[in-house]
Every structure is written in C-alpha cells, then in structure tokens.
C-alpha cells in the first residue's frame, strides 16, 4: 500500500513539474547607433542597447543581434546576460551588419534576441522590442 501511495505521489509531482508554466518574459529597451560608416553592402557601427526586465523574475541567457527571421545569421553575440527583475543591463559592440538590415532598422528597429532554457532543457527565443534612444541634449 505504501508503495502505491508513494508511486501515485511521485507521478503527481512529475506531472505538476511538466505543467509548470515558463517564466513570463517582459523585456524591452532602447538602442543607439554611433560611428556608422555606411557602405554599399555593409554598415560598420558602434551598437549599444539597454535592455529592461519588467517581469517578476530574474532572467539569464545569451543576447544576440541577428537577422530577424534567419537564426543562423548572427551579426553580434553579447554573451550571457543577467537581467534582474525590475532592472536592466546594457550590451554594446563595434560590429557590422548588412546594409539592407541596417536600412530596415528605421521602420522596425534592430533584431536583438534573448535566449532562455526552460526546465525541460528547451531553448526559447524572444525578440526584444527596442526603440531608438532619445538624443542627448548638448
């Protein structure tokens, strides 16, 4: 009888763990581009993004600047970033992106993604909505 109860309890615990919802990701931020040298095919630039975590949980994972639809076309890797709940982090790099990609930032902003692993080991990808940072007053 104890074995049956223990087995039922173990099964219920495992089922609950599988149904645990993924953390709610609530990231947004601003970006800046400086020192842009625009060529025919490529743009070399200094890129900086401040990412804010409006969620209730601390988050940690890689952040990348990449093509919006093609995961293998990565322009810059910012490494693992820890973003506390209610806090922010800043990533920056001197990089280059295709001219077509750069020109698209005018209407849609750069494609910066946050990657997170859930409790089952699956990688989840989230595009961080970024708006252009306001220009600083002189």
DOZA-274294 format. One record per residue (C-alpha): residue number from 1; residue in one letter; x, y, z. Coordinates in nm, 3 decimals. Layout:
<nodes>
+-----+-----+---------+---------+---------+
|   n | res |       u |       v |       w |
+-----+-----+---------+---------+---------+
| NUM |   a |       X |       Y |       Z |
...
+-----+-----+---------+---------+---------+
</nodes>
This chain:
<nodes>
+-----+-----+---------+---------+---------+
|   n | res |       u |       v |       w |
+-----+-----+---------+---------+---------+
|   1 |   x |   0.000 |   0.000 |   0.000 |
|   2 |   x |   0.284 |   0.243 |   0.086 |
|   3 |   x |   0.445 |   0.168 |  -0.249 |
|   4 |   x |   0.118 |   0.250 |  -0.428 |
|   5 |   x |   0.079 |   0.581 |  -0.241 |
|   6 |   x |   0.444 |   0.672 |  -0.300 |
|   7 |   x |   0.409 |   0.587 |  -0.669 |
|   8 |   x |   0.094 |   0.798 |  -0.703 |
|   9 |   x |   0.257 |   1.092 |  -0.522 |
|  10 |   x |   0.567 |   1.067 |  -0.741 |
|  11 |   x |   0.353 |   1.059 |  -1.057 |
|  12 |   x |   0.152 |   1.362 |  -0.945 |
|  13 |   x |   0.472 |   1.554 |  -0.864 |
|  14 |   x |   0.623 |   1.470 |  -1.204 |
|  15 |   x |   0.303 |   1.573 |  -1.384 |
|  16 |   x |   0.297 |   1.903 |  -1.195 |
|  17 |   x |   0.662 |   1.973 |  -1.285 |
|  18 |   x |   0.590 |   1.912 |  -1.653 |
|  19 |   x |   0.297 |   2.152 |  -1.646 |
|  20 |   x |   0.487 |   2.434 |  -1.473 |
|  21 |   x |   0.448 |   2.742 |  -1.692 |
|  22 |   x |   0.754 |   2.904 |  -1.847 |
|  23 |   x |   0.852 |   3.234 |  -1.686 |
|  24 |   x |   0.674 |   3.534 |  -1.832 |
|  25 |   x |   0.930 |   3.727 |  -2.035 |
|  26 |   x |   0.872 |   4.102 |  -2.034 |
|  27 |   x |   1.178 |   4.265 |  -2.189 |
|  28 |   x |   1.204 |   4.592 |  -2.380 |
|  29 |   x |   1.461 |   4.863 |  -2.425 |
|  30 |   x |   1.635 |   5.126 |  -2.629 |
|  31 |   x |   1.924 |   5.122 |  -2.874 |
|  32 |   x |   2.184 |   5.366 |  -3.004 |
|  33 |   x |   2.399 |   5.360 |  -3.316 |
|  34 |   x |   2.710 |   5.576 |  -3.338 |
|  35 |   x |   3.010 |   5.595 |  -3.567 |
|  36 |   x |   2.814 |   5.442 |  -3.856 |
|  37 |   x |   3.009 |   5.404 |  -4.177 |
|  38 |   x |   2.757 |   5.317 |  -4.446 |
|  39 |   x |   2.890 |   5.121 |  -4.740 |
|  40 |   x |   2.718 |   4.978 |  -5.043 |
|  41 |   x |   2.675 |   4.629 |  -4.890 |
|  42 |   x |   2.774 |   4.662 |  -4.521 |
|  43 |   x |   2.750 |   4.915 |  -4.238 |
|  44 |   x |   3.019 |   4.929 |  -3.972 |
|  45 |   x |   2.891 |   5.083 |  -3.648 |
|  46 |   x |   2.904 |   5.104 |  -3.272 |
|  47 |   x |   2.586 |   4.948 |  -3.133 |
|  48 |   x |   2.453 |   4.981 |  -2.779 |
|  49 |   x |   2.126 |   4.850 |  -2.632 |
|  50 |   x |   1.985 |   4.895 |  -2.284 |
|  51 |   x |   1.751 |   4.606 |  -2.203 |
|  52 |   x |   1.495 |   4.641 |  -1.924 |
|  53 |   x |   1.330 |   4.348 |  -1.745 |
|  54 |   x |   0.975 |   4.449 |  -1.648 |
|  55 |   x |   0.896 |   4.096 |  -1.529 |
|  56 |   x |   0.879 |   3.947 |  -1.181 |
|  57 |   x |   1.171 |   3.705 |  -1.224 |
|  58 |   x |   1.543 |   3.748 |  -1.275 |
|  59 |   x |   1.646 |   3.632 |  -1.622 |
|  60 |   x |   1.975 |   3.499 |  -1.754 |
|  61 |   x |   2.075 |   3.391 |  -2.102 |
|  62 |   x |   2.254 |   3.483 |  -2.424 |
|  63 |   x |   2.169 |   3.802 |  -2.613 |
|  64 |   x |   2.239 |   3.835 |  -2.986 |
|  65 |   x |   2.194 |   4.083 |  -3.269 |
|  66 |   x |   2.084 |   3.883 |  -3.571 |
|  67 |   x |   1.868 |   3.860 |  -3.879 |
|  68 |   x |   1.502 |   3.876 |  -3.770 |
|  69 |   x |   1.396 |   3.556 |  -3.950 |
|  70 |   x |   1.713 |   3.353 |  -4.003 |
|  71 |   x |   1.855 |   3.227 |  -3.674 |
|  72 |   x |   2.192 |   3.131 |  -3.824 |
|  73 |   x |   2.268 |   3.486 |  -3.949 |
|  74 |   x |   2.415 |   3.640 |  -3.633 |
|  75 |   x |   2.582 |   3.981 |  -3.656 |
|  76 |   x |   2.695 |   4.006 |  -3.291 |
|  77 |   x |   2.693 |   3.788 |  -2.980 |
|  78 |   x |   2.678 |   3.973 |  -2.649 |
|  79 |   x |   2.726 |   3.661 |  -2.435 |
|  80 |   x |   2.522 |   3.553 |  -2.133 |
|  81 |   x |   2.346 |   3.842 |  -1.965 |
|  82 |   x |   2.180 |   3.854 |  -1.624 |
|  83 |   x |   1.887 |   4.091 |  -1.606 |
|  84 |   x |   1.732 |   4.129 |  -1.259 |
|  85 |   x |   1.356 |   4.166 |  -1.219 |
|  86 |   x |   1.280 |   4.537 |  -1.244 |
|  87 |   x |   1.636 |   4.607 |  -1.355 |
|  88 |   x |   1.834 |   4.648 |  -1.674 |
|  89 |   x |   2.159 |   4.563 |  -1.848 |
|  90 |   x |   2.349 |   4.726 |  -2.131 |
|  91 |   x |   2.521 |   4.545 |  -2.417 |
|  92 |   x |   2.748 |   4.707 |  -2.673 |
|  93 |   x |   2.990 |   4.625 |  -2.952 |
|  94 |   x |   3.162 |   4.760 |  -3.257 |
|  95 |   x |   3.016 |   4.545 |  -3.532 |
|  96 |   x |   2.898 |   4.535 |  -3.890 |
|  97 |   x |   2.561 |   4.447 |  -4.037 |
|  98 |   x |   2.434 |   4.416 |  -4.393 |
|  99 |   x |   2.319 |   4.747 |  -4.539 |
| 100 |   x |   1.972 |   4.604 |  -4.605 |
| 101 |   x |   1.941 |   4.506 |  -4.237 |
| 102 |   x |   2.060 |   4.848 |  -4.118 |
| 103 |   x |   1.818 |   5.029 |  -4.350 |
| 104 |   x |   1.533 |   4.819 |  -4.206 |
| 105 |   x |   1.601 |   4.948 |  -3.854 |
| 106 |   x |   1.433 |   5.276 |  -3.950 |
| 107 |   x |   1.093 |   5.106 |  -3.959 |
| 108 |   x |   1.131 |   4.810 |  -3.725 |
| 109 |   x |   1.436 |   4.850 |  -3.504 |
| 110 |   x |   1.724 |   4.603 |  -3.476 |
| 111 |   x |   1.655 |   4.234 |  -3.421 |
| 112 |   x |   1.800 |   4.167 |  -3.075 |
| 113 |   x |   1.707 |   3.831 |  -2.924 |
| 114 |   x |   1.721 |   3.681 |  -2.575 |
| 115 |   x |   1.759 |   3.303 |  -2.544 |
| 116 |   x |   1.643 |   3.114 |  -2.236 |
| 117 |   x |   1.642 |   2.747 |  -2.144 |
| 118 |   x |   1.328 |   2.615 |  -1.974 |
| 119 |   x |   1.321 |   2.346 |  -1.704 |
| 120 |   x |   1.298 |   2.071 |  -1.971 |
| 121 |   x |   1.610 |   2.195 |  -2.148 |
| 122 |   x |   1.426 |   2.350 |  -2.444 |
| 123 |   x |   1.568 |   2.677 |  -2.576 |
| 124 |   x |   1.312 |   2.956 |  -2.607 |
| 125 |   x |   1.380 |   3.264 |  -2.820 |
| 126 |   x |   1.234 |   3.609 |  -2.752 |
| 127 |   x |   1.278 |   3.916 |  -2.969 |
| 128 |   x |   1.335 |   4.220 |  -2.751 |
| 129 |   x |   1.136 |   4.520 |  -2.875 |
| 130 |   x |   1.379 |   4.813 |  -2.895 |
| 131 |   x |   1.309 |   5.177 |  -2.974 |
| 132 |   x |   1.567 |   5.434 |  -3.067 |
| 133 |   x |   1.713 |   5.606 |  -2.760 |
| 134 |   x |   1.632 |   5.976 |  -2.741 |
| 135 |   x |   1.918 |   6.201 |  -2.845 |
| 136 |   x |   2.106 |   6.352 |  -2.553 |
| 137 |   x |   2.087 |   6.729 |  -2.513 |
| 138 |   x |   2.414 |   6.911 |  -2.576 |
+-----+-----+---------+---------+---------+
</nodes>
